Amino acid sequence: MLILLNKPYDMLCQFTDGEGRATLADVVPVKGVYPAGRLDRDSEGLVILTDDGRLQARISDPRHKMEKTYFAQVEGVVSENAIEALSKGVTLKDGPTLPARARAVAPPDWLWPRTPPIRERKTVPDGWIELTIREGRNRQVRRMCAAVGLPCLRLIRWRVGDWTLQGLTPGEWREA
């Protein structure tokens, strides 16, 4: 079984939590499936759930270098220098990243409002980056954006391999 879920903001990417926070169990009533990879509590978007251990490993293991595409709303003006640096790979505290596909984009037309909304500062512009990576380090996209001077305000995973978020609103899921 393979489930595509649009994980909402402020939800843990696990089925249980002893502290009463929102979890996958709040929106996916299917037993015996597990997330293939993680998405941070403060990130939104595509999470793949499966009962197939081999598939789970293929999706989440960095050795397979399965592409993942994100849309990041960042604080600041997205410059060509920042895009070039992301495209070549940046050095983080845990070492250099692989080169990424990066480009400045308009806010996605399919974007839903976030609850709560992001903080907006009248004197600081923001922009959007579409970023495709083949790794999966902890908070990697956020750290990459910060490394080029563009702190992440909102992060949405759009695609994992050939699967996308197309047609799913936050909290919705479907079998693939």
FIZABA-138450 format. One record per residue (C-alpha): residue number from 1; residue in three letters; x, y negated, z negated. Coordinates in Angstrom, 2 decimals, m for minus. Layout:
<rs>
+-----+------+---------+---------+---------+
!  nr ! rest !    east !   north !      up !
+-----+------+---------+---------+---------+
! NUM !  ALA !       X !       Y !       Z !
...
+-----+------+---------+---------+---------+
</rs>
This chain:
<rs>
+-----+------+---------+---------+---------+
!  nr ! rest !    east !   north !      up !
+-----+------+---------+---------+---------+
!   1 !  MET !    0.00 !    0.00 !    0.00 !
!   2 !  LEU !    1.18 !   m3.50 !    0.83 !
!   3 !  ILE !   m0.46 !   m6.64 !   m0.55 !
!   4 !  LEU !    0.27 !  m10.22 !    0.48 !
!   5 !  LEU !   m0.50 !  m12.72 !   m2.30 !
!   6 !  ASN !   m0.42 !  m16.50 !   m2.38 !
!   7 !  LYS !    0.97 !  m16.95 !   m5.90 !
!   8 !  PRO !   m0.28 !  m20.17 !   m7.46 !
!   9 !  TYR !    1.90 !  m22.66 !   m9.29 !
!  10 !  ASP !    2.42 !  m21.87 !  m13.02 !
!  11 !  MET !    1.85 !  m18.12 !  m12.65 !
!  12 !  LEU !    4.43 !  m15.54 !  m13.70 !
!  13 !  CYS !    5.49 !  m13.07 !  m11.02 !
!  14 !  GLN !    4.71 !  m10.08 !  m13.25 !
!  15 !  PHE !    1.60 !   m8.27 !  m14.45 !
!  16 !  THR !    1.94 !   m8.71 !  m18.23 !
!  17 !  ASP !    2.94 !  m11.48 !  m20.60 !
!  18 !  GLY !    2.85 !  m11.49 !  m24.38 !
!  19 !  GLU !    2.45 !  m15.27 !  m24.52 !
!  20 !  GLY !   m0.90 !  m15.58 !  m22.74 !
!  21 !  ARG !    0.45 !  m17.22 !  m19.59 !
!  22 !  ALA !   m1.10 !  m16.60 !  m16.17 !
!  23 !  THR !    0.16 !  m13.41 !  m14.46 !
!  24 !  LEU !   m0.42 !  m11.48 !  m11.25 !
!  25 !  ALA !   m3.01 !   m9.38 !  m13.12 !
!  26 !  ASP !   m5.24 !  m12.47 !  m13.25 !
!  27 !  VAL !   m5.69 !  m12.40 !   m9.47 !
!  28 !  VAL !   m4.75 !   m8.89 !   m8.27 !
!  29 !  PRO !   m6.90 !   m6.12 !   m9.80 !
!  30 !  VAL !   m4.99 !   m3.34 !   m8.00 !
!  31 !  LYS !   m3.08 !   m0.87 !  m10.20 !
!  32 !  GLY !    0.28 !    0.70 !   m9.33 !
!  33 !  VAL !    1.71 !   m2.11 !   m7.20 !
!  34 !  TYR !    4.76 !   m4.17 !   m8.08 !
!  35 !  PRO !    6.29 !   m7.38 !   m6.72 !
!  36 !  ALA !    9.04 !   m6.92 !   m4.14 !
!  37 !  GLY !   11.25 !   m9.77 !   m5.29 !
!  38 !  ARG !   10.42 !  m12.66 !   m7.53 !
!  39 !  LEU !    9.03 !  m16.15 !   m7.19 !
!  40 !  ASP !    9.61 !  m18.54 !  m10.09 !
!  41 !  ARG !    6.71 !  m19.70 !  m12.25 !
!  42 !  ASP !    7.05 !  m23.23 !  m10.86 !
!  43 !  SER !    7.15 !  m22.06 !   m7.23 !
!  44 !  GLU !    4.19 !  m21.17 !   m5.05 !
!  45 !  GLY !    3.51 !  m18.98 !   m2.08 !
!  46 !  LEU !    4.03 !  m15.54 !   m0.64 !
!  47 !  VAL !    4.64 !  m12.62 !   m2.96 !
!  48 !  ILE !    4.60 !   m9.11 !   m1.55 !
!  49 !  LEU !    3.28 !   m6.35 !   m3.79 !
!  50 !  THR !    3.73 !   m2.68 !   m2.97 !
!  51 !  ASP !    3.56 !    0.82 !   m4.41 !
!  52 !  ASP !    6.39 !    1.93 !   m2.07 !
!  53 !  GLY !    9.72 !    1.88 !   m3.94 !
!  54 !  ARG !   11.81 !    2.07 !   m0.76 !
!  55 !  LEU !    9.98 !   m0.86 !    0.80 !
!  56 !  GLN !   10.27 !   m2.80 !   m2.45 !
!  57 !  ALA !   14.05 !   m2.27 !   m2.42 !
!  58 !  ARG !   14.36 !   m3.20 !    1.26 !
!  59 !  ILE !   12.51 !   m6.47 !    0.68 !
!  60 !  SER !   14.18 !   m7.50 !   m2.57 !
!  61 !  ASP !   17.73 !   m6.16 !   m2.27 !
!  62 !  PRO !   20.05 !   m8.94 !   m1.01 !
!  63 !  ARG !   22.13 !   m6.37 !    0.91 !
!  64 !  HIS !   19.31 !   m6.07 !    3.47 !
!  65 !  LYS !   19.36 !   m9.84 !    4.07 !
!  66 !  MET !   15.64 !  m10.04 !    4.86 !
!  67 !  GLU !   14.80 !  m13.58 !    5.90 !
!  68 !  LYS !   12.61 !  m15.73 !    3.68 !
!  69 !  THR !   11.27 !  m19.12 !    4.78 !
!  70 !  TYR !   10.42 !  m21.87 !    2.32 !
!  71 !  PHE !    8.95 !  m25.35 !    2.54 !
!  72 !  ALA !   10.51 !  m27.66 !   m0.03 !
!  73 !  GLN !    9.21 !  m31.08 !   m0.91 !
!  74 !  VAL !   12.27 !  m32.97 !   m2.08 !
!  75 !  GLU !   12.99 !  m36.25 !   m3.76 !
!  76 !  GLY !   14.85 !  m38.59 !   m1.42 !
!  77 !  VAL !   15.25 !  m39.10 !    2.30 !
!  78 !  VAL !   16.22 !  m35.92 !    4.17 !
!  79 !  SER !   19.37 !  m36.87 !    6.06 !
!  80 !  GLU !   21.13 !  m35.12 !    8.94 !
!  81 !  ASN !   24.12 !  m34.64 !    6.62 !
!  82 !  ALA !   21.96 !  m32.75 !    4.10 !
!  83 !  ILE !   20.47 !  m30.55 !    6.85 !
!  84 !  GLU !   23.93 !  m29.85 !    8.27 !
!  85 !  ALA !   25.28 !  m28.91 !    4.83 !
!  86 !  LEU !   22.37 !  m26.53 !    4.18 !
!  87 !  SER !   22.83 !  m25.03 !    7.64 !
!  88 !  LYS !   26.50 !  m24.30 !    7.00 !
!  89 !  GLY !   25.91 !  m23.02 !    3.46 !
!  90 !  VAL !   26.62 !  m24.85 !    0.21 !
!  91 !  THR !   28.75 !  m23.92 !   m2.76 !
!  92 !  LEU !   26.81 !  m23.25 !   m5.95 !
!  93 !  LYS !   28.14 !  m22.36 !   m9.41 !
!  94 !  ASP !   27.87 !  m18.67 !   m8.52 !
!  95 !  GLY !   29.66 !  m19.09 !   m5.20 !
!  96 !  PRO !   28.94 !  m20.16 !   m1.62 !
!  97 !  THR !   25.60 !  m19.41 !    0.01 !
!  98 !  LEU !   25.26 !  m17.90 !    3.43 !
!  99 !  PRO !   24.43 !  m20.38 !    6.19 !
! 100 !  ALA !   20.71 !  m21.16 !    6.30 !
! 101 !  ARG !   18.37 !  m22.40 !    8.99 !
! 102 !  ALA !   17.29 !  m25.84 !    7.84 !
! 103 !  ARG !   15.35 !  m28.71 !    9.35 !
! 104 !  ALA !   13.47 !  m31.76 !    8.20 !
! 105 !  VAL !    9.70 !  m31.37 !    8.76 !
! 106 !  ALA !    6.47 !  m33.27 !    8.19 !
! 107 !  PRO !    4.33 !  m32.12 !    5.27 !
! 108 !  PRO !    2.72 !  m28.84 !    6.39 !
! 109 !  ASP !   m0.82 !  m29.32 !    7.74 !
! 110 !  TRP !   m1.96 !  m26.15 !    5.94 !
! 111 !  LEU !   m0.81 !  m27.44 !    2.54 !
! 112 !  TRP !   m3.21 !  m27.19 !   m0.39 !
! 113 !  PRO !   m3.24 !  m29.66 !   m3.31 !
! 114 !  ARG !   m1.14 !  m28.55 !   m6.25 !
! 115 !  THR !   m2.58 !  m28.46 !   m9.75 !
! 116 !  PRO !   m1.10 !  m30.29 !  m11.53 !
! 117 !  PRO !    0.14 !  m32.63 !   m8.80 !
! 118 !  ILE !    3.87 !  m33.26 !   m8.44 !
! 119 !  ARG !    5.31 !  m36.37 !  m10.06 !
! 120 !  GLU !    5.46 !  m39.20 !   m7.59 !
! 121 !  ARG !    7.65 !  m42.25 !   m8.03 !
! 122 !  LYS !    6.67 !  m45.35 !   m6.10 !
! 123 !  THR !   10.29 !  m46.46 !   m5.66 !
! 124 !  VAL !   11.71 !  m43.09 !   m4.57 !
! 125 !  PRO !   10.71 !  m41.61 !   m1.20 !
! 126 !  ASP !   10.26 !  m37.90 !   m0.67 !
! 127 !  GLY !   10.53 !  m35.59 !    2.31 !
! 128 !  TRP !   10.09 !  m31.98 !    3.40 !
! 129 !  ILE !   12.59 !  m29.34 !    4.43 !
! 130 !  GLU !   11.90 !  m25.98 !    6.07 !
! 131 !  LEU !   14.64 !  m23.61 !    4.92 !
! 132 !  THR !   15.21 !  m19.98 !    5.91 !
! 133 !  ILE !   17.66 !  m17.96 !    3.84 !
! 134 !  ARG !   18.83 !  m14.33 !    3.87 !
! 135 !  GLU !   19.78 !  m14.07 !    0.21 !
! 136 !  GLY !   17.70 !  m14.16 !   m2.94 !
! 137 !  ARG !   19.69 !  m15.60 !   m5.80 !
! 138 !  ASN !   17.96 !  m16.98 !   m8.85 !
! 139 !  ARG !   16.38 !  m20.36 !   m7.98 !
! 140 !  GLN !   18.58 !  m20.47 !   m4.88 !
! 141 !  VAL !   16.54 !  m22.86 !   m2.72 !
! 142 !  ARG !   16.12 !  m25.33 !   m5.57 !
! 143 !  ARG !   19.85 !  m25.19 !   m6.31 !
! 144 !  MET !   20.76 !  m25.57 !   m2.63 !
! 145 !  CYS !   18.56 !  m28.65 !   m2.27 !
! 146 !  ALA !   19.99 !  m30.15 !   m5.47 !
! 147 !  ALA !   23.54 !  m29.48 !   m4.20 !
! 148 !  VAL !   22.88 !  m31.76 !   m1.21 !
! 149 !  GLY !   21.34 !  m34.49 !   m3.37 !
! 150 !  LEU !   17.68 !  m33.63 !   m2.78 !
! 151 !  PRO !   16.03 !  m32.35 !   m5.97 !
! 152 !  CYS !   13.07 !  m30.06 !   m5.29 !
! 153 !  LEU !    9.66 !  m31.39 !   m6.31 !
! 154 !  ARG !    7.61 !  m28.54 !   m4.88 !
! 155 !  LEU !    8.62 !  m25.20 !   m3.40 !
! 156 !  ILE !    6.43 !  m22.89 !   m1.31 !
! 157 !  ARG !    7.54 !  m19.57 !    0.15 !
! 158 !  TRP !    5.87 !  m19.22 !    3.55 !
! 159 !  ARG !    7.42 !  m16.08 !    5.00 !
! 160 !  VAL !    9.20 !  m12.87 !    3.99 !
! 161 !  GLY !   10.43 !  m10.83 !    6.97 !
! 162 !  ASP !    7.48 !  m10.62 !    9.37 !
! 163 !  TRP !    4.82 !  m11.36 !    6.73 !
! 164 !  THR !    3.45 !  m14.87 !    6.21 !
! 165 !  LEU !    1.08 !  m16.75 !    3.96 !
! 166 !  GLN !   m1.18 !  m17.53 !    6.93 !
! 167 !  GLY !   m4.83 !  m17.84 !    5.88 !
! 168 !  LEU !   m4.32 !  m17.32 !    2.13 !
! 169 !  THR !   m5.21 !  m20.00 !   m0.40 !
! 170 !  PRO !   m3.64 !  m19.98 !   m3.88 !
! 171 !  GLY !   m4.69 !  m16.86 !   m5.80 !
! 172 !  GLU !   m5.98 !  m15.07 !   m2.67 !
! 173 !  TRP !   m4.54 !  m11.79 !   m1.45 !
! 174 !  ARG !   m5.07 !   m9.27 !    1.31 !
! 175 !  GLU !   m3.78 !   m5.87 !    2.28 !
! 176 !  ALA !   m1.30 !   m5.90 !    5.14 !
+-----+------+---------+---------+---------+
</rs>
